[in-house]
Amino acid sequence: MRREGKSQTILVIASVLDRTQHLPRTGLEIDPGICVDLLSGSDVAAADGIDLSPHQVLWLDVSG
């Protein structure tokens, strides 16, 4: 799910699989670089896409 506001764009990604999965950056429609996971405060490198652990949820600030 993607939500865009005046100053922030949030992308929510949720894995429902029992295995790790790779999501290519082009399929996510985000700019390469660092996104911020709003749930953990951690930086997420998205240049090569994003790897999700089983049942992982990310709320990413992709505002750039």
Chimera marker file (.cmm) of the C-alpha trace (Angstrom):
<marker_set name="trace">
<marker id="1" x="0.000" y="0.000" z="0.000" r="1" g="1" b="0" radius="0.5"/>
<marker id="2" x="1.325" y="3.435" z="-0.897" r="1" g="1" b="0" radius="0.5"/>
<marker id="3" x="0.068" y="6.730" z="0.545" r="1" g="1" b="0" radius="0.5"/>
<marker id="4" x="1.276" y="10.137" z="-0.565" r="1" g="1" b="0" radius="0.5"/>
<marker id="5" x="0.873" y="13.290" z="1.491" r="1" g="1" b="0" radius="0.5"/>
<marker id="6" x="2.104" y="16.845" z="1.055" r="1" g="1" b="0" radius="0.5"/>
<marker id="7" x="5.526" y="16.183" z="2.577" r="1" g="1" b="0" radius="0.5"/>
<marker id="8" x="5.788" y="12.403" z="2.983" r="1" g="1" b="0" radius="0.5"/>
<marker id="9" x="5.212" y="9.228" z="0.979" r="1" g="1" b="0" radius="0.5"/>
<marker id="10" x="4.733" y="5.982" z="2.904" r="1" g="1" b="0" radius="0.5"/>
<marker id="11" x="5.025" y="2.495" z="1.403" r="1" g="1" b="0" radius="0.5"/>
<marker id="12" x="3.735" y="-0.404" z="3.522" r="1" g="1" b="0" radius="0.5"/>
<marker id="13" x="5.024" y="-3.872" z="2.618" r="1" g="1" b="0" radius="0.5"/>
<marker id="14" x="3.923" y="-7.064" z="4.375" r="1" g="1" b="0" radius="0.5"/>
<marker id="15" x="5.155" y="-10.600" z="3.792" r="1" g="1" b="0" radius="0.5"/>
<marker id="16" x="2.715" y="-13.454" z="4.333" r="1" g="1" b="0" radius="0.5"/>
<marker id="17" x="5.181" y="-16.131" z="3.244" r="1" g="1" b="0" radius="0.5"/>
<marker id="18" x="7.115" y="-18.640" z="5.357" r="1" g="1" b="0" radius="0.5"/>
<marker id="19" x="10.297" y="-17.889" z="3.419" r="1" g="1" b="0" radius="0.5"/>
<marker id="20" x="12.489" y="-14.906" z="2.593" r="1" g="1" b="0" radius="0.5"/>
<marker id="21" x="11.546" y="-13.053" z="-0.556" r="1" g="1" b="0" radius="0.5"/>
<marker id="22" x="13.218" y="-10.400" z="-2.705" r="1" g="1" b="0" radius="0.5"/>
<marker id="23" x="11.245" y="-7.467" z="-4.070" r="1" g="1" b="0" radius="0.5"/>
<marker id="24" x="13.000" y="-5.672" z="-6.960" r="1" g="1" b="0" radius="0.5"/>
<marker id="25" x="13.227" y="-1.888" z="-6.658" r="1" g="1" b="0" radius="0.5"/>
<marker id="26" x="11.589" y="-1.354" z="-10.055" r="1" g="1" b="0" radius="0.5"/>
<marker id="27" x="8.496" y="-3.264" z="-8.958" r="1" g="1" b="0" radius="0.5"/>
<marker id="28" x="8.213" y="-1.118" z="-5.839" r="1" g="1" b="0" radius="0.5"/>
<marker id="29" x="8.401" y="2.145" z="-7.810" r="1" g="1" b="0" radius="0.5"/>
<marker id="30" x="10.797" y="3.793" z="-5.367" r="1" g="1" b="0" radius="0.5"/>
<marker id="31" x="13.949" y="5.795" z="-5.937" r="1" g="1" b="0" radius="0.5"/>
<marker id="32" x="17.275" y="4.068" z="-5.280" r="1" g="1" b="0" radius="0.5"/>
<marker id="33" x="18.910" y="4.973" z="-2.023" r="1" g="1" b="0" radius="0.5"/>
<marker id="34" x="17.955" y="4.844" z="1.616" r="1" g="1" b="0" radius="0.5"/>
<marker id="35" x="14.394" y="4.563" z="2.916" r="1" g="1" b="0" radius="0.5"/>
<marker id="36" x="13.524" y="4.785" z="6.599" r="1" g="1" b="0" radius="0.5"/>
<marker id="37" x="11.534" y="2.015" z="8.285" r="1" g="1" b="0" radius="0.5"/>
<marker id="38" x="9.138" y="3.998" z="10.454" r="1" g="1" b="0" radius="0.5"/>
<marker id="39" x="8.461" y="1.051" z="12.787" r="1" g="1" b="0" radius="0.5"/>
<marker id="40" x="12.096" y="0.469" z="13.774" r="1" g="1" b="0" radius="0.5"/>
<marker id="41" x="13.747" y="3.762" z="12.817" r="1" g="1" b="0" radius="0.5"/>
<marker id="42" x="16.298" y="1.803" z="10.778" r="1" g="1" b="0" radius="0.5"/>
<marker id="43" x="17.614" y="2.798" z="7.378" r="1" g="1" b="0" radius="0.5"/>
<marker id="44" x="16.755" y="0.370" z="4.571" r="1" g="1" b="0" radius="0.5"/>
<marker id="45" x="19.001" y="0.299" z="1.494" r="1" g="1" b="0" radius="0.5"/>
<marker id="46" x="16.745" y="-0.051" z="-1.528" r="1" g="1" b="0" radius="0.5"/>
<marker id="47" x="19.173" y="0.309" z="-4.448" r="1" g="1" b="0" radius="0.5"/>
<marker id="48" x="18.922" y="-3.394" z="-5.336" r="1" g="1" b="0" radius="0.5"/>
<marker id="49" x="15.416" y="-3.932" z="-4.024" r="1" g="1" b="0" radius="0.5"/>
<marker id="50" x="14.315" y="-5.110" z="-0.601" r="1" g="1" b="0" radius="0.5"/>
<marker id="51" x="14.655" y="-8.523" z="1.044" r="1" g="1" b="0" radius="0.5"/>
<marker id="52" x="11.796" y="-9.425" z="3.365" r="1" g="1" b="0" radius="0.5"/>
<marker id="53" x="12.044" y="-12.040" z="6.091" r="1" g="1" b="0" radius="0.5"/>
<marker id="54" x="9.114" y="-14.404" z="6.657" r="1" g="1" b="0" radius="0.5"/>
<marker id="55" x="6.089" y="-12.468" z="7.982" r="1" g="1" b="0" radius="0.5"/>
<marker id="56" x="8.018" y="-9.176" z="8.060" r="1" g="1" b="0" radius="0.5"/>
<marker id="57" x="6.181" y="-5.850" z="7.879" r="1" g="1" b="0" radius="0.5"/>
<marker id="58" x="7.817" y="-2.581" z="6.779" r="1" g="1" b="0" radius="0.5"/>
<marker id="59" x="6.406" y="0.940" z="6.872" r="1" g="1" b="0" radius="0.5"/>
<marker id="60" x="8.850" y="2.819" z="4.671" r="1" g="1" b="0" radius="0.5"/>
<marker id="61" x="9.218" y="6.558" z="4.287" r="1" g="1" b="0" radius="0.5"/>
<marker id="62" x="10.126" y="6.742" z="0.586" r="1" g="1" b="0" radius="0.5"/>
<marker id="63" x="9.849" y="10.533" z="0.328" r="1" g="1" b="0" radius="0.5"/>
<marker id="64" x="13.500" y="10.791" z="-0.705" r="1" g="1" b="0" radius="0.5"/>
<link id1="1" id2="2" r="1" g="1" b="0" radius="0.2"/>
<link id1="2" id2="3" r="1" g="1" b="0" radius="0.2"/>
<link id1="3" id2="4" r="1" g="1" b="0" radius="0.2"/>
<link id1="4" id2="5" r="1" g="1" b="0" radius="0.2"/>
<link id1="5" id2="6" r="1" g="1" b="0" radius="0.2"/>
<link id1="6" id2="7" r="1" g="1" b="0" radius="0.2"/>
<link id1="7" id2="8" r="1" g="1" b="0" radius="0.2"/>
<link id1="8" id2="9" r="1" g="1" b="0" radius="0.2"/>
<link id1="9" id2="10" r="1" g="1" b="0" radius="0.2"/>
<link id1="10" id2="11" r="1" g="1" b="0" radius="0.2"/>
<link id1="11" id2="12" r="1" g="1" b="0" radius="0.2"/>
<link id1="12" id2="13" r="1" g="1" b="0" radius="0.2"/>
<link id1="13" id2="14" r="1" g="1" b="0" radius="0.2"/>
<link id1="14" id2="15" r="1" g="1" b="0" radius="0.2"/>
<link id1="15" id2="16" r="1" g="1" b="0" radius="0.2"/>
<link id1="16" id2="17" r="1" g="1" b="0" radius="0.2"/>
<link id1="17" id2="18" r="1" g="1" b="0" radius="0.2"/>
<link id1="18" id2="19" r="1" g="1" b="0" radius="0.2"/>
<link id1="19" id2="20" r="1" g="1" b="0" radius="0.2"/>
<link id1="20" id2="21" r="1" g="1" b="0" radius="0.2"/>
<link id1="21" id2="22" r="1" g="1" b="0" radius="0.2"/>
<link id1="22" id2="23" r="1" g="1" b="0" radius="0.2"/>
<link id1="23" id2="24" r="1" g="1" b="0" radius="0.2"/>
<link id1="24" id2="25" r="1" g="1" b="0" radius="0.2"/>
<link id1="25" id2="26" r="1" g="1" b="0" radius="0.2"/>
<link id1="26" id2="27" r="1" g="1" b="0" radius="0.2"/>
<link id1="27" id2="28" r="1" g="1" b="0" radius="0.2"/>
<link id1="28" id2="29" r="1" g="1" b="0" radius="0.2"/>
<link id1="29" id2="30" r="1" g="1" b="0" radius="0.2"/>
<link id1="30" id2="31" r="1" g="1" b="0" radius="0.2"/>
<link id1="31" id2="32" r="1" g="1" b="0" radius="0.2"/>
<link id1="32" id2="33" r="1" g="1" b="0" radius="0.2"/>
<link id1="33" id2="34" r="1" g="1" b="0" radius="0.2"/>
<link id1="34" id2="35" r="1" g="1" b="0" radius="0.2"/>
<link id1="35" id2="36" r="1" g="1" b="0" radius="0.2"/>
<link id1="36" id2="37" r="1" g="1" b="0" radius="0.2"/>
<link id1="37" id2="38" r="1" g="1" b="0" radius="0.2"/>
<link id1="38" id2="39" r="1" g="1" b="0" radius="0.2"/>
<link id1="39" id2="40" r="1" g="1" b="0" radius="0.2"/>
<link id1="40" id2="41" r="1" g="1" b="0" radius="0.2"/>
<link id1="41" id2="42" r="1" g="1" b="0" radius="0.2"/>
<link id1="42" id2="43" r="1" g="1" b="0" radius="0.2"/>
<link id1="43" id2="44" r="1" g="1" b="0" radius="0.2"/>
<link id1="44" id2="45" r="1" g="1" b="0" radius="0.2"/>
<link id1="45" id2="46" r="1" g="1" b="0" radius="0.2"/>
<link id1="46" id2="47" r="1" g="1" b="0" radius="0.2"/>
<link id1="47" id2="48" r="1" g="1" b="0" radius="0.2"/>
<link id1="48" id2="49" r="1" g="1" b="0" radius="0.2"/>
<link id1="49" id2="50" r="1" g="1" b="0" radius="0.2"/>
<link id1="50" id2="51" r="1" g="1" b="0" radius="0.2"/>
<link id1="51" id2="52" r="1" g="1" b="0" radius="0.2"/>
<link id1="52" id2="53" r="1" g="1" b="0" radius="0.2"/>
<link id1="53" id2="54" r="1" g="1" b="0" radius="0.2"/>
<link id1="54" id2="55" r="1" g="1" b="0" radius="0.2"/>
<link id1="55" id2="56" r="1" g="1" b="0" radius="0.2"/>
<link id1="56" id2="57" r="1" g="1" b="0" radius="0.2"/>
<link id1="57" id2="58" r="1" g="1" b="0" radius="0.2"/>
<link id1="58" id2="59" r="1" g="1" b="0" radius="0.2"/>
<link id1="59" id2="60" r="1" g="1" b="0" radius="0.2"/>
<link id1="60" id2="61" r="1" g="1" b="0" radius="0.2"/>
<link id1="61" id2="62" r="1" g="1" b="0" radius="0.2"/>
<link id1="62" id2="63" r="1" g="1" b="0" radius="0.2"/>
<link id1="63" id2="64" r="1" g="1" b="0" radius="0.2"/>
</marker_set>
